[in-house]
């Protein structure tokens, strides 16, 4: 009978942080060779997080711009109808 393999909390944390890093470490058995590799990975994740945050902010801004444009069109239509 095969003994079940338990997933440790540190593995879950590693997967949530970076699925690719988890796969490389726990499936392929690779370990970072130097602290410089780890630092480069942290910097890459930081840049990616800032890019995602900027995209989310732009999407939010676009939705509000759309709402404002629709309100202006509606106000213009009301003014045209009233004459």
C-alpha positions, -999 to +999 in steps of 0.1 A: +000+000+000+013+034-010+019+058+019+001+092+013+023+122+008+013+151+030+016+187+017+035+209+041+024+245+048+057+257+034+049+240+001+015+257-001+032+291+007+058+285-020+031+276-045+010+306-037+041+329-041+052+313-074+038+282-090+068+279-113+092+281-084+073+255-065+073+232-095+111+237-101+118+230-064+094+202-054+088+184-087+121+189-106+143+191-075+161+223-084+173+246-057+185+282-061+223+281-064+230+315-048+213+342-028+217+364-059+194+340-077+168+344-049+172+382-049+167+383-087+136+362-083+122+385-056+129+416-077+112+400-108+082+392-087+081+428-073+083+442-109+055+419-119+033+429-089+038+466-097+028+459-134-003+440-123-013+468-098-009+494-125-030+475-149-058+471-123-057+508-116-059+516-153-089+492-157-106+509-128-100+543-143-113+531-177-146+519-161-151+553-144-143+571-176-169+550-193-195+558-167-187+595-169-190+594-207-223+576-205-236+602-181-225+630-204-243+613-234-274+608-214-273+645-202-268+656-238-298+635-250-320+649-223-310+685-233-317+677-270-352+662-262-362+692-240-350+715-267 
